[in-house]
């Protein structure tokens, strides 16, 4: 999150769907506050998972 929403989106675009899901689950577990910030700042993040 320190590098911005575009950096998160770019990182996820390089991964398979399973890897994306794993990263997001780990992110939520490891940093719930930052995950909540992502959800608030980019509610469309679920679209990035497809």
Residue pairs with C-beta under 8 A, 6 or more apart in sequence:
1 8
1 34
1 37
1 38
5 38
5 41
5 42
8 38
8 42
8 45
9 42
9 48
11 23
12 20
12 23
12 24
12 48
12 49
13 48
15 23
17 49
17 50
20 48
20 49
21 49
24 35
24 45
24 49
27 34
27 35
27 38
28 35
38 45
39 45
